[in-house]
Amino acid sequence: MIHDVAKKLNSVLTAEDLALLEKAFVRMCELRGVSPASPSAQESAKVLIHLYQSGIRSRYQLVAMLTGQKFP
């Protein structure tokens, strides 16, 4: 799923970047109780990629930012 969104955004991401983003995306969907294919999850995937590209590299921090959880 995250791969498809990255392609639509014309993002230049490495395999390692995509792996980290995929893990964060799956965890975010689990915590929110949404299907990864849902429109809200797709919008969150876009935000996730933009946050990553803006310099946030911790998958835990990314998940926290998208779910409202505390980040240590």
PyMOL Python script that loads the backbone (N, CA, C, O; Angstrom):
from pymol import cmd

cmd.read_pdbstr("""\
ATOM      1  N   MET A   1       0.814  -1.189   0.000  1.00  0.00           N
ATOM      2  CA  MET A   1       0.000   0.000   0.000  1.00  0.00           C
ATOM      3  C   MET A   1       0.858   1.254   0.000  1.00  0.00           C
ATOM      4  O   MET A   1       0.640   2.142  -0.824  1.00  0.00           O
ATOM      5  N   ILE A   2       1.809   1.348   0.885  1.00  0.00           N
ATOM      6  CA  ILE A   2       2.647   2.538   0.973  1.00  0.00           C
ATOM      7  C   ILE A   2       3.440   2.728  -0.320  1.00  0.00           C
ATOM      8  O   ILE A   2       3.740   3.856  -0.709  1.00  0.00           O
ATOM      9  N   HIS A   3       3.776   1.624  -0.981  1.00  0.00           N
ATOM     10  CA  HIS A   3       4.517   1.694  -2.247  1.00  0.00           C
ATOM     11  C   HIS A   3       3.677   2.391  -3.312  1.00  0.00           C
ATOM     12  O   HIS A   3       4.189   3.210  -4.075  1.00  0.00           O
ATOM     13  N   ASP A   4       2.400   2.068  -3.363  1.00  0.00           N
ATOM     14  CA  ASP A   4       1.504   2.676  -4.352  1.00  0.00           C
ATOM     15  C   ASP A   4       1.368   4.174  -4.123  1.00  0.00           C
ATOM     16  O   ASP A   4       1.397   4.961  -5.069  1.00  0.00           O
ATOM     17  N   VAL A   5       1.220   4.563  -2.864  1.00  0.00           N
ATOM     18  CA  VAL A   5       1.082   5.978  -2.537  1.00  0.00           C
ATOM     19  C   VAL A   5       2.371   6.721  -2.870  1.00  0.00           C
ATOM     20  O   VAL A   5       2.329   7.831  -3.399  1.00  0.00           O
ATOM     21  N   ALA A   6       3.508   6.117  -2.565  1.00  0.00           N
ATOM     22  CA  ALA A   6       4.796   6.749  -2.872  1.00  0.00           C
ATOM     23  C   ALA A   6       4.948   6.964  -4.376  1.00  0.00           C
ATOM     24  O   ALA A   6       5.459   7.999  -4.804  1.00  0.00           O
ATOM     25  N   LYS A   7       4.515   6.007  -5.171  1.00  0.00           N
ATOM     26  CA  LYS A   7       4.596   6.146  -6.627  1.00  0.00           C
ATOM     27  C   LYS A   7       3.725   7.299  -7.110  1.00  0.00           C
ATOM     28  O   LYS A   7       4.142   8.077  -7.967  1.00  0.00           O
ATOM     29  N   LYS A   8       2.524   7.410  -6.567  1.00  0.00           N
ATOM     30  CA  LYS A   8       1.622   8.489  -6.960  1.00  0.00           C
ATOM     31  C   LYS A   8       2.189   9.856  -6.605  1.00  0.00           C
ATOM     32  O   LYS A   8       1.937  10.839  -7.302  1.00  0.00           O
ATOM     33  N   LEU A   9       2.948   9.916  -5.531  1.00  0.00           N
ATOM     34  CA  LEU A   9       3.560  11.175  -5.099  1.00  0.00           C
ATOM     35  C   LEU A   9       4.898  11.425  -5.782  1.00  0.00           C
ATOM     36  O   LEU A   9       5.544  12.444  -5.538  1.00  0.00           O
ATOM     37  N   ASN A  10       5.311  10.502  -6.633  1.00  0.00           N
ATOM     38  CA  ASN A  10       6.617  10.592  -7.306  1.00  0.00           C
ATOM     39  C   ASN A  10       7.758  10.743  -6.305  1.00  0.00           C
ATOM     40  O   ASN A  10       8.708  11.491  -6.538  1.00  0.00           O
ATOM     41  N   SER A  11       7.654  10.032  -5.197  1.00  0.00           N
ATOM     42  CA  SER A  11       8.668  10.096  -4.158  1.00  0.00           C
ATOM     43  C   SER A  11       9.866   9.228  -4.516  1.00  0.00           C
ATOM     44  O   SER A  11       9.720   8.124  -5.040  1.00  0.00           O
ATOM     45  N   VAL A  12      11.042   9.746  -4.225  1.00  0.00           N
ATOM     46  CA  VAL A  12      12.263   8.976  -4.416  1.00  0.00           C
ATOM     47  C   VAL A  12      12.641   8.421  -3.050  1.00  0.00           C
ATOM     48  O   VAL A  12      13.203   9.123  -2.209  1.00  0.00           O
ATOM     49  N   LEU A  13      12.320   7.148  -2.849  1.00  0.00           N
ATOM     50  CA  LEU A  13      12.583   6.490  -1.577  1.00  0.00           C
ATOM     51  C   LEU A  13      13.328   5.191  -1.832  1.00  0.00           C
ATOM     52  O   LEU A  13      13.064   4.492  -2.811  1.00  0.00           O
ATOM     53  N   THR A  14      14.255   4.877  -0.947  1.00  0.00           N
ATOM     54  CA  THR A  14      15.008   3.633  -1.073  1.00  0.00           C
ATOM     55  C   THR A  14      14.166   2.473  -0.560  1.00  0.00           C
ATOM     56  O   THR A  14      13.106   2.676   0.033  1.00  0.00           O
ATOM     57  N   ALA A  15      14.640   1.273  -0.791  1.00  0.00           N
ATOM     58  CA  ALA A  15      13.956   0.080  -0.279  1.00  0.00           C
ATOM     59  C   ALA A  15      13.892   0.114   1.243  1.00  0.00           C
ATOM     60  O   ALA A  15      12.897  -0.307   1.833  1.00  0.00           O
ATOM     61  N   GLU A  16      14.949   0.613   1.881  1.00  0.00           N
ATOM     62  CA  GLU A  16      14.973   0.714   3.339  1.00  0.00           C
ATOM     63  C   GLU A  16      13.948   1.732   3.826  1.00  0.00           C
ATOM     64  O   GLU A  16      13.263   1.499   4.822  1.00  0.00           O
ATOM     65  N   ASP A  17      13.840   2.867   3.123  1.00  0.00           N
ATOM     66  CA  ASP A  17      12.841   3.877   3.468  1.00  0.00           C
ATOM     67  C   ASP A  17      11.440   3.279   3.396  1.00  0.00           C
ATOM     68  O   ASP A  17      10.635   3.443   4.312  1.00  0.00           O
ATOM     69  N   LEU A  18      11.163   2.589   2.301  1.00  0.00           N
ATOM     70  CA  LEU A  18       9.841   2.003   2.105  1.00  0.00           C
ATOM     71  C   LEU A  18       9.526   0.940   3.149  1.00  0.00           C
ATOM     72  O   LEU A  18       8.383   0.824   3.590  1.00  0.00           O
ATOM     73  N   ALA A  19      10.531   0.165   3.545  1.00  0.00           N
ATOM     74  CA  ALA A  19      10.326  -0.862   4.570  1.00  0.00           C
ATOM     75  C   ALA A  19       9.948  -0.214   5.903  1.00  0.00           C
ATOM     76  O   ALA A  19       9.031  -0.678   6.580  1.00  0.00           O
ATOM     77  N   LEU A  20      10.648   0.853   6.279  1.00  0.00           N
ATOM     78  CA  LEU A  20      10.338   1.564   7.515  1.00  0.00           C
ATOM     79  C   LEU A  20       8.940   2.168   7.441  1.00  0.00           C
ATOM     80  O   LEU A  20       8.166   2.058   8.392  1.00  0.00           O
ATOM     81  N   LEU A  21       8.617   2.799   6.332  1.00  0.00           N
ATOM     82  CA  LEU A  21       7.306   3.419   6.163  1.00  0.00           C
ATOM     83  C   LEU A  21       6.184   2.388   6.168  1.00  0.00           C
ATOM     84  O   LEU A  21       5.108   2.642   6.709  1.00  0.00           O
ATOM     85  N   GLU A  22       6.429   1.238   5.574  1.00  0.00           N
ATOM     86  CA  GLU A  22       5.423   0.176   5.558  1.00  0.00           C
ATOM     87  C   GLU A  22       5.121  -0.306   6.974  1.00  0.00           C
ATOM     88  O   GLU A  22       3.960  -0.507   7.330  1.00  0.00           O
ATOM     89  N   LYS A  23       6.167  -0.491   7.783  1.00  0.00           N
ATOM     90  CA  LYS A  23       5.969  -0.923   9.171  1.00  0.00           C
ATOM     91  C   LYS A  23       5.184   0.123   9.955  1.00  0.00           C
ATOM     92  O   LYS A  23       4.276  -0.211  10.716  1.00  0.00           O
ATOM     93  N   ALA A  24       5.542   1.392   9.764  1.00  0.00           N
ATOM     94  CA  ALA A  24       4.831   2.465  10.453  1.00  0.00           C
ATOM     95  C   ALA A  24       3.373   2.523   9.995  1.00  0.00           C
ATOM     96  O   ALA A  24       2.470   2.729  10.806  1.00  0.00           O
ATOM     97  N   PHE A  25       3.150   2.341   8.707  1.00  0.00           N
ATOM     98  CA  PHE A  25       1.800   2.387   8.150  1.00  0.00           C
ATOM     99  C   PHE A  25       0.936   1.255   8.700  1.00  0.00           C
ATOM    100  O   PHE A  25      -0.201   1.482   9.113  1.00  0.00           O
ATOM    101  N   VAL A  26       1.468   0.059   8.705  1.00  0.00           N
ATOM    102  CA  VAL A  26       0.719  -1.101   9.217  1.00  0.00           C
ATOM    103  C   VAL A  26       0.380  -0.900  10.688  1.00  0.00           C
ATOM    104  O   VAL A  26      -0.746  -1.169  11.107  1.00  0.00           O
ATOM    105  N   ARG A  27       1.335  -0.432  11.466  1.00  0.00           N
ATOM    106  CA  ARG A  27       1.097  -0.210  12.896  1.00  0.00           C
ATOM    107  C   ARG A  27       0.050   0.882  13.110  1.00  0.00           C
ATOM    108  O   ARG A  27      -0.816   0.758  13.976  1.00  0.00           O
ATOM    109  N   MET A  28       0.133   1.939  12.329  1.00  0.00           N
ATOM    110  CA  MET A  28      -0.832   3.022  12.426  1.00  0.00           C
ATOM    111  C   MET A  28      -2.241   2.511  12.126  1.00  0.00           C
ATOM    112  O   MET A  28      -3.191   2.862  12.826  1.00  0.00           O
ATOM    113  N   CYS A  29      -2.379   1.692  11.100  1.00  0.00           N
ATOM    114  CA  CYS A  29      -3.686   1.115  10.751  1.00  0.00           C
ATOM    115  C   CYS A  29      -4.211   0.223  11.874  1.00  0.00           C
ATOM    116  O   CYS A  29      -5.398   0.257  12.197  1.00  0.00           O
ATOM    117  N   GLU A  30      -3.316  -0.579  12.468  1.00  0.00           N
ATOM    118  CA  GLU A  30      -3.717  -1.452  13.582  1.00  0.00           C
ATOM    119  C   GLU A  30      -4.240  -0.625  14.757  1.00  0.00           C
ATOM    120  O   GLU A  30      -5.293  -0.924  15.320  1.00  0.00           O
ATOM    121  N   LEU A  31      -3.502   0.404  15.114  1.00  0.00           N
ATOM    122  CA  LEU A  31      -3.883   1.221  16.262  1.00  0.00           C
ATOM    123  C   LEU A  31      -5.167   1.996  16.013  1.00  0.00           C
ATOM    124  O   LEU A  31      -5.957   2.205  16.933  1.00  0.00           O
ATOM    125  N   ARG A  32      -5.374   2.414  14.801  1.00  0.00           N
ATOM    126  CA  ARG A  32      -6.592   3.157  14.464  1.00  0.00           C
ATOM    127  C   ARG A  32      -7.771   2.240  14.149  1.00  0.00           C
ATOM    128  O   ARG A  32      -8.919   2.684  14.123  1.00  0.00           O
ATOM    129  N   GLY A  33      -7.487   0.972  13.913  1.00  0.00           N
ATOM    130  CA  GLY A  33      -8.542   0.022  13.577  1.00  0.00           C
ATOM    131  C   GLY A  33      -9.134   0.262  12.197  1.00  0.00           C
ATOM    132  O   GLY A  33     -10.338   0.103  11.989  1.00  0.00           O
ATOM    133  N   VAL A  34      -8.270   0.647  11.248  1.00  0.00           N
ATOM    134  CA  VAL A  34      -8.738   0.901   9.888  1.00  0.00           C
ATOM    135  C   VAL A  34      -8.076  -0.063   8.909  1.00  0.00           C
ATOM    136  O   VAL A  34      -6.977  -0.561   9.152  1.00  0.00           O
ATOM    137  N   SER A  35      -8.751  -0.312   7.822  1.00  0.00           N
ATOM    138  CA  SER A  35      -8.200  -1.146   6.762  1.00  0.00           C
ATOM    139  C   SER A  35      -7.136  -0.348   6.014  1.00  0.00           C
ATOM    140  O   SER A  35      -7.340   0.832   5.731  1.00  0.00           O
ATOM    141  N   PRO A  36      -6.008  -0.973   5.689  1.00  0.00           N
ATOM    142  CA  PRO A  36      -4.976  -0.273   4.922  1.00  0.00           C
ATOM    143  C   PRO A  36      -5.470   0.237   3.563  1.00  0.00           C
ATOM    144  O   PRO A  36      -4.882   1.157   2.995  1.00  0.00           O
ATOM    145  N   ALA A  37      -6.541  -0.354   3.047  1.00  0.00           N
ATOM    146  CA  ALA A  37      -7.068   0.064   1.744  1.00  0.00           C
ATOM    147  C   ALA A  37      -8.113   1.174   1.858  1.00  0.00           C
ATOM    148  O   ALA A  37      -8.594   1.676   0.842  1.00  0.00           O
ATOM    149  N   SER A  38      -8.463   1.557   3.075  1.00  0.00           N
ATOM    150  CA  SER A  38      -9.499   2.576   3.262  1.00  0.00           C
ATOM    151  C   SER A  38      -9.009   3.953   2.815  1.00  0.00           C
ATOM    152  O   SER A  38      -7.806   4.215   2.826  1.00  0.00           O
ATOM    153  N   PRO A  39      -9.929   4.828   2.423  1.00  0.00           N
ATOM    154  CA  PRO A  39      -9.538   6.188   2.021  1.00  0.00           C
ATOM    155  C   PRO A  39      -8.795   6.942   3.120  1.00  0.00           C
ATOM    156  O   PRO A  39      -7.853   7.679   2.830  1.00  0.00           O
ATOM    157  N   SER A  40      -9.204   6.769   4.379  1.00  0.00           N
ATOM    158  CA  SER A  40      -8.511   7.483   5.454  1.00  0.00           C
ATOM    159  C   SER A  40      -7.082   6.965   5.636  1.00  0.00           C
ATOM    160  O   SER A  40      -6.174   7.739   5.938  1.00  0.00           O
ATOM    161  N   ALA A  41      -6.888   5.669   5.452  1.00  0.00           N
ATOM    162  CA  ALA A  41      -5.538   5.110   5.548  1.00  0.00           C
ATOM    163  C   ALA A  41      -4.666   5.609   4.395  1.00  0.00           C
ATOM    164  O   ALA A  41      -3.478   5.870   4.587  1.00  0.00           O
ATOM    165  N   GLN A  42      -5.240   5.742   3.216  1.00  0.00           N
ATOM    166  CA  GLN A  42      -4.480   6.251   2.072  1.00  0.00           C
ATOM    167  C   GLN A  42      -4.049   7.698   2.312  1.00  0.00           C
ATOM    168  O   GLN A  42      -2.925   8.075   1.982  1.00  0.00           O
ATOM    169  N   GLU A  43      -4.931   8.497   2.878  1.00  0.00           N
ATOM    170  CA  GLU A  43      -4.565   9.878   3.209  1.00  0.00           C
ATOM    171  C   GLU A  43      -3.466   9.903   4.265  1.00  0.00           C
ATOM    172  O   GLU A  43      -2.540  10.712   4.192  1.00  0.00           O
ATOM    173  N   SER A  44      -3.577   9.019   5.236  1.00  0.00           N
ATOM    174  CA  SER A  44      -2.545   8.936   6.282  1.00  0.00           C
ATOM    175  C   SER A  44      -1.210   8.488   5.701  1.00  0.00           C
ATOM    176  O   SER A  44      -0.156   8.921   6.166  1.00  0.00           O
ATOM    177  N   ALA A  45      -1.244   7.631   4.695  1.00  0.00           N
ATOM    178  CA  ALA A  45      -0.005   7.197   4.037  1.00  0.00           C
ATOM    179  C   ALA A  45       0.691   8.390   3.390  1.00  0.00           C
ATOM    180  O   ALA A  45       1.916   8.499   3.441  1.00  0.00           O
ATOM    181  N   LYS A  46      -0.083   9.279   2.786  1.00  0.00           N
ATOM    182  CA  LYS A  46       0.498  10.483   2.183  1.00  0.00           C
ATOM    183  C   LYS A  46       1.163  11.351   3.245  1.00  0.00           C
ATOM    184  O   LYS A  46       2.274  11.848   3.056  1.00  0.00           O
ATOM    185  N   VAL A  47       0.466  11.522   4.364  1.00  0.00           N
ATOM    186  CA  VAL A  47       1.014  12.323   5.455  1.00  0.00           C
ATOM    187  C   VAL A  47       2.278  11.665   5.992  1.00  0.00           C
ATOM    188  O   VAL A  47       3.267  12.344   6.269  1.00  0.00           O
ATOM    189  N   LEU A  48       2.246  10.364   6.136  1.00  0.00           N
ATOM    190  CA  LEU A  48       3.396   9.604   6.618  1.00  0.00           C
ATOM    191  C   LEU A  48       4.623   9.846   5.739  1.00  0.00           C
ATOM    192  O   LEU A  48       5.721  10.085   6.244  1.00  0.00           O
ATOM    193  N   ILE A  49       4.431   9.784   4.441  1.00  0.00           N
ATOM    194  CA  ILE A  49       5.539  10.001   3.502  1.00  0.00           C
ATOM    195  C   ILE A  49       6.050  11.438   3.603  1.00  0.00           C
ATOM    196  O   ILE A  49       7.259  11.670   3.608  1.00  0.00           O
ATOM    197  N   HIS A  50       5.146  12.385   3.681  1.00  0.00           N
ATOM    198  CA  HIS A  50       5.565  13.790   3.792  1.00  0.00           C
ATOM    199  C   HIS A  50       6.333  14.042   5.093  1.00  0.00           C
ATOM    200  O   HIS A  50       7.339  14.750   5.095  1.00  0.00           O
ATOM    201  N   LEU A  51       5.858  13.464   6.188  1.00  0.00           N
ATOM    202  CA  LEU A  51       6.575  13.616   7.455  1.00  0.00           C
ATOM    203  C   LEU A  51       7.976  13.018   7.353  1.00  0.00           C
ATOM    204  O   LEU A  51       8.947  13.611   7.824  1.00  0.00           O
ATOM    205  N   TYR A  52       8.073  11.848   6.739  1.00  0.00           N
ATOM    206  CA  TYR A  52       9.369  11.187   6.567  1.00  0.00           C
ATOM    207  C   TYR A  52      10.294  12.057   5.724  1.00  0.00           C
ATOM    208  O   TYR A  52      11.466  12.234   6.055  1.00  0.00           O
ATOM    209  N   GLN A  53       9.765  12.593   4.645  1.00  0.00           N
ATOM    210  CA  GLN A  53      10.583  13.429   3.765  1.00  0.00           C
ATOM    211  C   GLN A  53      10.981  14.746   4.428  1.00  0.00           C
ATOM    212  O   GLN A  53      11.966  15.370   4.032  1.00  0.00           O
ATOM    213  N   SER A  54      10.219  15.167   5.434  1.00  0.00           N
ATOM    214  CA  SER A  54      10.563  16.406   6.133  1.00  0.00           C
ATOM    215  C   SER A  54      11.627  16.180   7.204  1.00  0.00           C
ATOM    216  O   SER A  54      12.086  17.126   7.844  1.00  0.00           O
ATOM    217  N   GLY A  55      12.017  14.905   7.396  1.00  0.00           N
ATOM    218  CA  GLY A  55      13.137  14.628   8.291  1.00  0.00           C
ATOM    219  C   GLY A  55      12.835  13.758   9.493  1.00  0.00           C
ATOM    220  O   GLY A  55      13.743  13.447  10.264  1.00  0.00           O
ATOM    221  N   ILE A  56      11.590  13.357   9.678  1.00  0.00           N
ATOM    222  CA  ILE A  56      11.251  12.486  10.810  1.00  0.00           C
ATOM    223  C   ILE A  56      11.539  11.055  10.389  1.00  0.00           C
ATOM    224  O   ILE A  56      10.833  10.498   9.548  1.00  0.00           O
ATOM    225  N   ARG A  57      12.563  10.463  10.965  1.00  0.00           N
ATOM    226  CA  ARG A  57      13.048   9.153  10.537  1.00  0.00           C
ATOM    227  C   ARG A  57      12.729   8.011  11.492  1.00  0.00           C
ATOM    228  O   ARG A  57      12.978   6.851  11.165  1.00  0.00           O
ATOM    229  N   SER A  58      12.190   8.313  12.651  1.00  0.00           N
ATOM    230  CA  SER A  58      11.844   7.273  13.619  1.00  0.00           C
ATOM    231  C   SER A  58      10.459   6.743  13.313  1.00  0.00           C
ATOM    232  O   SER A  58       9.492   7.504  13.281  1.00  0.00           O
ATOM    233  N   ARG A  59      10.358   5.449  13.090  1.00  0.00           N
ATOM    234  CA  ARG A  59       9.039   4.874  12.798  1.00  0.00           C
ATOM    235  C   ARG A  59       8.114   5.023  13.993  1.00  0.00           C
ATOM    236  O   ARG A  59       6.906   5.177  13.819  1.00  0.00           O
ATOM    237  N   TYR A  60       8.655   4.980  15.200  1.00  0.00           N
ATOM    238  CA  TYR A  60       7.848   5.129  16.403  1.00  0.00           C
ATOM    239  C   TYR A  60       7.295   6.552  16.515  1.00  0.00           C
ATOM    240  O   TYR A  60       6.147   6.756  16.907  1.00  0.00           O
ATOM    241  N   GLN A  61       8.120   7.513  16.169  1.00  0.00           N
ATOM    242  CA  GLN A  61       7.668   8.900  16.198  1.00  0.00           C
ATOM    243  C   GLN A  61       6.615   9.149  15.109  1.00  0.00           C
ATOM    244  O   GLN A  61       5.640   9.864  15.338  1.00  0.00           O
ATOM    245  N   LEU A  62       6.812   8.569  13.949  1.00  0.00           N
ATOM    246  CA  LEU A  62       5.831   8.700  12.872  1.00  0.00           C
ATOM    247  C   LEU A  62       4.482   8.136  13.295  1.00  0.00           C
ATOM    248  O   LEU A  62       3.446   8.769  13.089  1.00  0.00           O
ATOM    249  N   VAL A  63       4.494   6.948  13.885  1.00  0.00           N
ATOM    250  CA  VAL A  63       3.242   6.323  14.347  1.00  0.00           C
ATOM    251  C   VAL A  63       2.599   7.199  15.411  1.00  0.00           C
ATOM    252  O   VAL A  63       1.389   7.426  15.380  1.00  0.00           O
ATOM    253  N   ALA A  64       3.385   7.687  16.339  1.00  0.00           N
ATOM    254  CA  ALA A  64       2.846   8.538  17.408  1.00  0.00           C
ATOM    255  C   ALA A  64       2.192   9.791  16.831  1.00  0.00           C
ATOM    256  O   ALA A  64       1.136  10.217  17.297  1.00  0.00           O
ATOM    257  N   MET A  65       2.817  10.370  15.829  1.00  0.00           N
ATOM    258  CA  MET A  65       2.285  11.596  15.244  1.00  0.00           C
ATOM    259  C   MET A  65       0.958  11.352  14.525  1.00  0.00           C
ATOM    260  O   MET A  65       0.109  12.242  14.470  1.00  0.00           O
ATOM    261  N   LEU A  66       0.783  10.176  13.988  1.00  0.00           N
ATOM    262  CA  LEU A  66      -0.441   9.878  13.244  1.00  0.00           C
ATOM    263  C   LEU A  66      -1.540   9.248  14.094  1.00  0.00           C
ATOM    264  O   LEU A  66      -2.678   9.120  13.643  1.00  0.00           O
ATOM    265  N   THR A  67      -1.207   8.857  15.315  1.00  0.00           N
ATOM    266  CA  THR A  67      -2.215   8.210  16.160  1.00  0.00           C
ATOM    267  C   THR A  67      -2.494   8.985  17.433  1.00  0.00           C
ATOM    268  O   THR A  67      -3.447   8.670  18.146  1.00  0.00           O
ATOM    269  N   GLY A  68      -1.691   9.986  17.732  1.00  0.00           N
ATOM    270  CA  GLY A  68      -1.885  10.737  18.960  1.00  0.00           C
ATOM    271  C   GLY A  68      -1.280  10.083  20.185  1.00  0.00           C
ATOM    272  O   GLY A  68      -1.495  10.536  21.309  1.00  0.00           O
ATOM    273  N   GLN A  69      -0.523   9.018  19.969  1.00  0.00           N
ATOM    274  CA  GLN A  69       0.140   8.357  21.101  1.00  0.00           C
ATOM    275  C   GLN A  69       1.350   9.158  21.531  1.00  0.00           C
ATOM    276  O   GLN A  69       1.891   9.961  20.770  1.00  0.00           O
ATOM    277  N   LYS A  70       1.763   8.923  22.768  1.00  0.00           N
ATOM    278  CA  LYS A  70       2.961   9.575  23.272  1.00  0.00           C
ATOM    279  C   LYS A  70       4.188   8.927  22.662  1.00  0.00           C
ATOM    280  O   LYS A  70       4.239   7.715  22.456  1.00  0.00           O
ATOM    281  N   PHE A  71       5.166   9.756  22.382  1.00  0.00           N
ATOM    282  CA  PHE A  71       6.446   9.268  21.883  1.00  0.00           C
ATOM    283  C   PHE A  71       7.469   9.514  22.993  1.00  0.00           C
ATOM    284  O   PHE A  71       7.620  10.639  23.470  1.00  0.00           O
ATOM    285  N   PRO A  72       8.167   8.454  23.399  1.00  0.00           N
ATOM    286  CA  PRO A  72       9.117   8.631  24.515  1.00  0.00           C
ATOM    287  C   PRO A  72      10.208   9.641  24.233  1.00  0.00           C
ATOM    288  O   PRO A  72      11.064   9.879  25.085  1.00  0.00           O
TER     289      PRO A  72
END
""", "prot")
cmd.dss("prot")
cmd.show_as("cartoon", "prot")
cmd.util.cbc("prot")
cmd.orient("prot")
